[in-house]
Amino acid sequence: MKTPKALQPLVATIHSLQRLIDRFEQRGMIIGGVAVGLLARPRLTADADAVIFLSIDELDDLLDAAEQEGFMPRYPNVKEFARANRLVALHHVPSGVDVDISLGAMPFEAEAIERSQLVSVGNLRLRVPSVEDLIIMKAVAHRKKDFSDIENLVAFHPRLDRERIEYWVTGFAQVLEMPELWTDLAPLLADNE
């Protein structure tokens, strides 16, 4: 099946993003709206997100590899921003699509990458998180669209590891002093018990 013209820029970006992840020995995965669309009902997204488990010392290597895949920094101070926020804001020049790459460092991110799975879409093989780990990430991001994504994921995956989700989300809630991370999520998982 041919990719619809409107989706071609995003598909090209995702393809380049997966090649970038592959350059770092699968220490990363595609997350965000793209991952939700691959694991549940597709939804529109204008950008792509990934997490790659890298130290700040590897930032130059990431930027060099990214440039080889057609990505350029969105801001002139990309290195300073990445060091302060552990986020690399890029633009995929061939497609015109923006990409955010989180520099993973936390135990949860390492474990989520270890548990990630390959999903085939046409001729693409993309590394994405488990459904549970994507729900955890969405719960911590805690925006309205994240809860819509969680509802979508729960609807498509009735047999979730609720204990894993609760363990990590309550842990983040405690560390961030945001009990609402769990109290807002729990009702969405109630039918899944």
Number of C-alpha atoms within 10 A of each C-alpha: 4 6 9 9 8 8 12 13 18 20 19 15 25 23 16 19 25 21 17 22 23 15 14 15 9 17 19 30 27 24 24 21 22 22 24 24 17 16 19 18 12 14 13 9 12 12 19 24 19 25 27 23 21 18 12 17 9 11 18 11 13 21 18 12 17 22 17 12 19 17 26 20 19 15 12 9 9 18 19 12 14 17 15 10 11 20 19 24 20 22 22 26 15 13 15 14 19 20 23 18 23 21 24 21 15 10 9 15 22 17 12 22 24 15 12 22 16 13 15 11 9 9 7 13 14 22 23 28 28 19 23 23 24 25 24 26 22 25 24 21 13 15 11 9 12 20 18 11 24 24 17 18 21 19 16 13 14 12 11 17 13 14 11 12 23 18 12 19 26 20 16 19 17 14 10 11 11 14 15 16 23 22 13 13 22 16 10 14 18 9 10 15 10
